[in-house]
């Protein structure tokens, strides 16, 4: 178990914002810091609270989200743990590491670097998807099966590639103004060349648009918000339309919302952060319901569970999940359509399904 030290704590909306440090094996045994918002536990214990991982953008640290987005209020209300890692290793001492804002320190781009020097330290993909969740599980007993991921700009890129490359690890993904097609923008070309070298095939493994074109998909919908007055959008650094086109071709559900007049700042994020957190909370509750419905302890028979799984794979549409519940005789005699991911609706549906199944 990694040794984790709490270095700061402040009460916030009946919960606590805490900052931690540890030695990271993924980041060349350098010290890494991450921040966590712990919601109050008077209603739901920690081990039952879902986790949201937030990935920040260029120049940020683990603290930007906590200080600027105003996410703690809604996380407190919904009982969600918010985890914010740093954006890169720090203190590696590599040549060129601190020469520019868009490469090196504060700009890890959430890849596993392969170039000399950087390959030893810049393994942010492994840190975010493996080491940090393991730390959260082993040190704080959170449930690893109930996690979602979202982010901003470079962090939006990171969230998309994490979810697309590891679709079974995350219940949901969303992004604010993500770098959606880094192989086609100056930021991405510079970072990928520095971290991954000349082999552009390796670049494709960390480009959300390319991943979708290769057949990587997630169940359910991806949510993206993009401000129309975002200078980086205007400079063709973000390219959400490329990602949208790839999703349309591949049949990946995507809700891309252009928000009139908003820029790239945390004012934009603060305006729509509640939408995103509720999106993830509702999705996580629905996934939990499906796990209860289809898991080994389900009241359904094995045959019925397999039928439900097979039907679910082909009955997800833009309006929501269509869940066909099979009866004991092997026929689908009950149909439940969840048009939106409202937890209270899911709870009612679960009760109805349970009663129907038990003949009550």
Buried (B, 14 or more C-beta within 10 A) or exposed (E): EBEBEEEEEEEBBEBBBBBBBBBBBBBBEBBBBBBBBBBBBEEBEBEEBBBBBBBBBBBBBBBBBBEBBBBBBBBBBBBBBBBBBBBBBBEBEBEEBBEBEBBBBBBBBBBBBBBEBBBBBBBBBBBBBBBBBEBBBEBBEBBEBBBBBBBBBBBBBBBBBBBBBBBEBBBBBBBBBBBBBBBBBEBBBBBBBBBBBEEBEBBBBBBBBBBBBBEBBBBBBBBBBBBEEBEBBEEEBBBBBBBBBBBEEBEBBBBBEBBEEBBBEBEBBEBBBBBBBBBBBBBBBBBBBBBBBBEEEBEBEEEBBEBBEEBBEEEBEEEBBBBBBBBEEEEEEBEBEBEEBBBEBBEEBBEBBEEBBEEE
